[in-house]
Amino acid sequence: MWNNKNALIHLLILIIVILLAVILAPRFAAFVPQNAVPAPMTGMGSDAPMGMTLKTFEVAPGEAMPTVSYTIESDGADGWNLHIATTHFTFTPQNINGEPVAGEGHAHLYVDGKLTVVYGDWYHIDALPSGAHSIEVSLNNNDHSVYSYQGKYVEATSTLQVP
C-alpha cells in the first residue's frame, strides 16, 4: 500500500513533469505553423504527414508569377545532376528562415517523398536503386512556405526511371 515516502516520490515526479511541460511547451509551439492556409492535397502535399498542413505563400493576382521546371541527367557514375530553372524567382539562401519576400527563397526537393532543402539551381542526387522514383521540386519562400497560385503549388514533378 501507499506510505508517505511513496506519496512524496510521486508528488516530486508530478512536479518535475509539470515544470518540464511549462519549460518545453514554447519550444514545441515553434513547430506549429501560425496562420497556416490549408493547401490542396495534391502533389507534394500528399506526402505530408497525416494531419500536417503546409503553409503557403499565395502569389497575388498581378504579381510576377514564379515558375519552376527542372532537368535531370546521369552524372556518368551512379548519381544524378538536377538543374532547376525558374522565372521571377531568386534563390536567397542567406535569408533562410527569414521573413517571406515575394520572388525569393529556395526549393524543396522530394525524392520518393524524402525532403531535401535546395539553396541553388544545381543539386546532386546520390545513387538510387533500380526502378521508378518520384522527383518533385517546389518553390518555397524564406520561411519555407510553399509558393502557390489560386490554390495550386508552384512545383514540377516527374518520374525518374533508373535502370
N, C-alpha and C positions, 0 to 999 in steps of 0.2 A: 504494500500500500504506500500511499504518499506520506512523506515526512517533510519536515521543514527544510532539510537540505535539498531534496529533490525539487520542491517548490521554488526555492531560491535559484537553483540552476536553471530551471525552465523560465523563470522570470527574467534572468540575465540574458538568456538566449533570445527571448522575445524582444527585449530592449535593443540588443545588438542588431537583430533583423530589421527592426523599425528604423534605427539610425542609419543603417546601410541603405534602406529604401529611400529615405529622405535625402541622403547624400548623392546617391546614384541616379535618382529619377530625372533630374535636369539633363544629365548626360545622355540618357536614352531618348529624351524628348527631341534631341537634335536630329535623330534619325527619322522622325515623322515629318513628312513634307507639310509645310504650312500653306494654307490656301491652295492645296493641290486641286487641279482640274482633272476630273476623270477623263481618261483617254480611251478611244475605241480599242477594243481588244483584238486588234489585227496586227500583223507584222510582229515586230519585236515585243510589243506589249503582251502578246500571248505567251512570251517566255518569262514574263514577270512572275514572281512567286504568288501563289494564291492569296488574294486579298490585298495585294500591293497595288497602289495607284501611282502611275508615273506622272510626275509633274510636267506640264507642257508650257512652252513659250509660244503663244499664238502669234503668228505674223499678222499684223493688222492690214486690212484692205488698203491698198495704195502704197504700202511699203514694198521695197525691193524683196522679192521672194527668193530666199536661198534655195539652191538645188544641189543635189549630190548624185554622183554616179561613180563607178569605180571599174578598174580593170584589174585582173589578177592573172599572173603568169608564173610559171615554174621558175625557180631561181637556178635551175640547172643541176641542182643536187636533189634533196628531198623536200625543200621548203617552197614557199610561195611569196612573191612580191606583190603587194597590194598597193595600187596607186589610186588615191581618192581625188576626184575632180569636183570642184564646187564652183558655184557662181553666187555673187552677192553674199559672200561669206569669207571671213578671215580667221585662220587658226590663231588663237591667242593663249598659248599655254601659260604665259606669265599671269593670266587673270583667272586661272582655275580656282574654283570655289568662291569666286567673287560675285559681285552683283551682275545680273543679266544685262547685256547690252545687245541691241538689235544688230545682226550681221556678224557676230563674232562668237567664238567658243572653241569647241573641239568635237571630235567624233567618238561615238561608241561603236565598237566593232563586236559583233556577236558571231562566234564560230560555234555552230551547233549549240547555240544558247548560252555559251560562256562569254561573259563580258570582258572586254579589254578597252581601256580608255586610250585613244589615239590623239596625239598632240600635233600632228603634221600631216602632210598629204601622202607620205610614204610609210608603209609598215610591213615588216617581215613576219610571215606566219610560219612557224616551225612545221616540221613534217607532220602529215596527217595520215591516218591509216587508210587503206583502200576503201572505196565506197563513196557514197554521196554525202556531201557536207553542206549544211546551210550556212551561207555567208550573208550577214546583214550589217549595213553601215547606216547609222543615223547621225544627223547633225544635232549637237547639243550646245546649249548656251553655257556661259561660265559657271552657273550654279547647277549644271547637269540637267536642267530641264530640256525636254525634247522639243525641237522646233516642230511646230505643226501649223497647218493652214486648213481652215474650215474643218477641223477635227481629224485631219489625217497627218500622220507623221511625215517629216521630210526625211526620207530614207530610201535606200536602194537595197534590193535583195536578189540573190540568185543561189543556184546550187552548183557547187564545185564537185566535179566527178574525178576522184583520184583513182588512177589505175592500180 
